[in-house]
Amino acid sequence: MDIVNTEETRHRRQTGDALRRWAEQGRPAGVVRVLERHGFGTVATGQLLAGTADGERAGAVFQGTMDAVVLPLLTSAVSAPGTAKGHVTEPDAVAAGLACSGGAQLLGHPLPVRAATALGAALAEGQPCALASPVDGSTVLVAAGPGLTEVVGTLGGPDVDRAVLARLRELARIGATATEQGEAAGTPVLLDVWVPVPTMLLVGRGAIGEALAVQCELLGWAVRTETDVEHAVLAAKEFTAVDVLVLLDHGPAFDAVLVELLRSGRGFCGALGSRHTQELRRRRLRAAGITDEELARLHGPVGLDLGAARPAETAVSVVAEVLAVRRGRSGGPLATTAGRIGG
């Protein structure tokens, strides 16, 4: 197995699992977020630390370098909002893998059970999601799912909520995790938007697989390569809504990976191969009990019709189809379409 992943993705999913579990258990939770920061160089946005009154926690803020300030704030945040300031020296920052020293003002506040359930599920399942609050942490609003259409909570009034949701959705369309402090209908607010990082599962090896890995690196996607059927099926069982399969190997044994994903309904399911190979594969999948509705989720041959002739061009074609499907686009020339150009 070859795997390239990110700490950011791992932390998000672990934090989501924890939030969802605490909510199911009826345990109150609090979170700590970054209200303002200076220094640190390039630091990931959307940092989040969550915890319970009994000291269980998940996630991280500035890779734990400010825990002397963060952890007491998290403990009190379970029951009441508050803020705290902290600073990290150059040696401590560098030792933790940060670019340089810095300081931050942090906001801690309670996360009600319904909000924790919605946010936790989205983070754990790799769905886009967002958390908004006034800068005093007095109320919270969570938006989740494609287009951030599933909304839990309110910031106190319809005008504020409309303005906040419009901005959250605008940030989500950009396609990158973001933290922003601003104003909505006269209310100072803190907005965090998490856009999940896809993992592309490549099953099999070859020049096209290598070219796809390069494309994923360019896009900031994680890559996992499996050549063993059993390991590939286990990887497919871990899929979230945002993940992508590209089946490179034409061997019938690897149909098991497709069966797992087509039945689960998770992620993007694509397979390379000639039209003859695709037809034989579809016959085998139907014989294995895959319904026509499930089979309709299979993108095979995967990729847009770009006339690709080399592995690198095929990789562009495949990634282009994934993006088009994710955004609900046809993949046709922009000159022949109307409406919004960007995401």
N, C-alpha and C positions, 0 to 999 in steps of 0.2 A: 504493500500500500504506500502510495505517495500522497501526502496531504499538506496543503498550504492553507492555513487559516489565520484568523486574527484574534487577538486577545479581546478586542472590542466585541466581536460576535459572541465569543464564549461568555463574556461577562453579561451581556444583554440577556442571553438565553437562560443563564443561571439565575439572574435577578428576576426574570419573568417567572421561572418555575417557583422560586421562593415566594414571590408576591401572591401567586395564585394559590399556593399551598397554605400560606398564612390566612388568606381570605376564606378558604374552604374550612379552615379550623376555627374561624371566627376570632382570630388573634389580631388586635389592632397593630397597624404598621405606620411607620413614619419614613420620610425620605429626606436626603440632603442633596441639594442641587447647587450649581455654581451661579451666583447672582452677578458677580463682577470678578474680573481677574486682570492682572497685569504681570508681564514677564512670562516665564516658562517656555518661550519660543513657541513651536508648533505643538499644540495639545489637542487631543481629540475633543470634539464638542459632544454635548449630550451626556456628560458624566452624571452618574446617578449612584447613590448609595442608599440602600433600603435596609430597614431593621425593625425588630420588635422590642417590646419592653424588657424581655428577659435576655437581651443581648445577642440574639441570632441576627445575622446580617448577610447581605449579598450585594455584590457590585463593588465599586471603588471610586474614589475621588482623588485625582492627582496621584494615582498609584500608591495610595496609603501614606504619602509623605506628610500629610497634615492631620493624621489620625488623632494627635493630641488635642486638636480643636474639634475635629469632625465627629469623633465618637460621642463626646458629651452632648454635642448638639443633636446627634441622631437619637440619643436616649430621650432627651426632652421633647424632640419633635413628634414622638409617638402620641403625645397628649396635647401639645400646644406648639404653634409656630414660633420661630425665633431666628436670629441671625448671629453669625460669628465671623471674625476675621482671623486669618492665619497667614504665615509667611514660611517659605521654604528656602533654606540657604543653598548656595551654589553646590557645595559638596554633597549635601543630602539629595538635591535634585538630580545631579549627574549620576549618583550611585543608584538611584531608582529608575534611571533610564530617561529622565526628562532632559530637555535641551539645556535649560539654565534655571536660575533661581526665579522666584516669583511670589506673588501674594494674591489672595482672593478673599472676597466676601461671600459667605455661604448662607443659603437659606435652607432651614429645616422646617418641615410642616407635616401634619398628619395626612395620611392617605386613606380615606374612607373605604370600607369594604368593597362597595360596588366599583369604585374607581380602581382599587387594587386588583380586583378580579379582571376588569377590562384591560388594564395596562399590562398586568402579568400575563394574561393569555396572549396578547398581541406580541409582546417581547419574546415569549417562549416559543411561539409558533412562527416567528419570522414575518409578522405582518407589520406594515407601517403603523405608527402610533405616535401620539403626542400628549404631553402633559402641560397644562397651562394653569397659572395661578396669579393673583395679584402679587406684587413684590413683597407684601407682608405675609403671604402664605395663608390667608384667612379662609379661602375657598379654593376648590380645584375643579378643573374640567379635563376629562380625558376624551380623546378622539382616536378611533382605531379603525383598522381595515382599509381596503383599497379606497382611495379618495377620502379617507378619514371621515366616513359617513356615520360610523357608530359612535354616538356621543353619550357620555355619562357625566352628570354634574353640571354646575352652572357657576359663573363668576359673579352672579348677583343680578343680572338683568339681561333682557333680550338684545339690547343694543351692544353691550359689551361682548356677549356670547357670539353674536353675528360677526363682529369685527375680528374677534380672536380666531374664530373658525376660518374666516376668509384668509387670514394671514397664515395660519397653520397649514392650510391646504396649498397656499401659494408656495410656502417653504418646502412642503413635501413634493410638489411637482418638480422642484429643482433636482431632486434625486439624491440629496446628501443629508446626513444627520446635521442638525443645526441647533444652536442655543441663541436666543435673542431676547434682549430686554427692550421693551417699547411701551407704547401707549395705545389703548383701545377704548374708544368712546370716552376719553378723559380719565381712564383708569390705568395707572402704571402696572404693567404685567411682565411676567417672566414666562417665556415659551421654550419648550424643548420638543424637538421633533426627531424621532428616530426612524430612519429609513434603513431597513435590513440589508445586510450585505449578502448577496446570493453565494451559495456554494455550487459550483459546477462539478458534477460527478461524471468523470470520463471512465467508461467501462471498456477496457481494451487499450491497446497502444498503437502508435504509428505516427506518421508525419502530420496527419490532420489533428490528432490529439495534442501533439506538441504545439501546433499553431494555435489551437484553441486555448491552451494554457497561457500563451503569450497574450492573446486577446483578453483573457480574464485578468491578467496582471495589469494591462492597460486600463481596464475598467474598475480595478480595485476589488474584483470578485475573488473569492477563495476557490481553490481547485483541489479536487480529490481524485486520484486515479486508482482504479481497482482492476485486476485481471483475473481474479478468482470469483466464481459464481456466488459462492456462499458469502464471501466478504462484500460483494457488490449488493446482494439482497439486504444484508444487514445495514449497509450504508443507505439504501433506499428507505428502509424502515425509519431512519432518522430524519427524513426529508421534512422540510417546512414548506409553506406555500410559496416562498420566494426561490427555492432551490431549483436546479436545472440538471436533468440527465441528458447526456449525449452518449448513446450506445454506439460504440465503434465496431465491436466484434459481432460478426454475423452468425456465430454459432448458435444453434437452436437451444443449447443449455441456458443461454443468457436471456431467453424469453422470460425466465423466472423473475428477472429484475423488472421487466415491463409489466408483468402480471401484478407485482407488488404495488407499483406506482399507479397503474391504471385503475386498480380496485380502490386504492386509498384516496384518489382524487387530489393528491398533494403535488404541487410543483409542476414544472414544465417537463414533458416527457418526449424526447426526440431520439430518432434512430437514423443512422446513416445506412446507405445501401441502395443498390439499383432498384428500379421499379419492380423487376422480377423478384428480387430479394424481399422487397416490401410485401409483395403479394403472398409469397410463401410464408412470411412471418405472420401476416394477418390471419391466414388460414390456421396456422398453429395456435394462435392466440384464441380464435373462436373455438377451436377444439378443446382448449383448456378452460373454456367457460366464460371468457371475456365477452360481454355484451356489446352490441353495436354502439350503445351510448358511451360505454367505457372506451371502446376502440376509437371513437371520434376524438379522444384526447391525445392520441398518438400523432406526433408530427413526424411523418416519415414518407418520403425522404425529408429530413430536417433541413431547413435553410430557405432563404428567399431565392427566387429565380434571378440571379445576377450573372449567369453565364460563367460561374467560377470554374477555373481550370487548374489552379494550383492549390496546395494545402492552405496557404495563407488566405487565399481568396475564399475558399470554402469556409474557413473559420469566420471570416467577416460575414458571410452569408448566414451562417448558423446564429451568430450573436445578433445579427440584425433581425432575424425572425423572433428570437426570444424577446428583444426589446419591443418590437411591434406588437406582439401578443400581450405583453405585460401592460402596454399603454393603450390597448384597444385600437390600434392603428392597422391600416391595410398593408403598409409597406410599399405603397406606390409612390411615384414622384410627387414631391411637394407642389410642383407647378400645376398639377391636375387636381389638387385638393383645396378645400376651403377650411377656415377656422384656425385655431391655435396652431402655430408651428412647433413650438417647444412643448415637452411633456405636458 
